[in-house]
Amino acid sequence: MALFFGLTATTAKKMYDYFMSYNANSTTVCLIGVALVLGILAADFGSGIVHWGADNWGSVNLPGVGAAIIRPFRHHHVDAYAITRHDFLELNGNNFIVTLPLVWVAVSAVKSPDNALSLVSATFWLSFAVFGAFTNQIHSWAHMKNPPMLVRVLQNSGLLLSREHHHLHHVRPHDCNYCITTGWMNGPLRAIGFFEAAERAITGVTGVIPLHKQLS
């Protein structure tokens, strides 16, 4: 976690220095803004893929991922408020480890000789990393009865995953709204039937039925 924060801070400082010395035009500023949003969307989509996978496929007895990923997600359906009782390190430690490679990519992007491209690329990867790292924290806030006031404002404005939006996932058989960073990707993925198509493909190839269909 210390490494994550250290690399993120130094990378952000380098990006700021590049931006101030580059005399970026409006096009570059817009591209940086788009990269920031795309990074958030990527983190939200990634959270959905992991959540959907842990909820529906594999066993809690699988080596490594069973105890670390699958078991916590499935237990969460039994005791949804347990996530609010973890301390900061226990809640977020694994995500900070998993997203460290994304920070390294951002660090490498800042070293690019093309300042405009490096700023845009680094913004995407750092945004992806930061929102990915804080996904469990954001998820926890969505289960709190009284989250911090600023968090509640961001939830009500749709910028963070809200209690009301995430509650739909906790209605048995837990087959929707898997994205748990901002929840922005849930609507588009539902509209195109993304997870349903993925499930049909996996079942067609392996014969395995997703867990939510076994519960329904």
RALINVEN-V353186 format. One record per run of one state. SS is the DSSP state (2 for helix, 1 for strand, 0 for the rest). FROM is the first residue (numbers start at 1). TO is the last residue. If there is no record, write none. Layout:
<<SS & FROM & TO> <SS & FROM & TO>>
This chain:
<<0 & 1 & 1> <2 & 2 & 22> <0 & 23 & 25> <2 & 26 & 56> <0 & 57 & 64> <2 & 65 & 78> <0 & 79 & 81> <2 & 82 & 85> <0 & 86 & 87> <2 & 88 & 110> <0 & 111 & 114> <2 & 115 & 133> <0 & 134 & 134> <2 & 135 & 141> <0 & 142 & 148> <2 & 149 & 156> <0 & 157 & 162> <2 & 163 & 170> <0 & 171 & 183> <2 & 184 & 191> <0 & 192 & 193> <2 & 194 & 206> <0 & 207 & 210> <2 & 211 & 215> <0 & 216 & 216>>
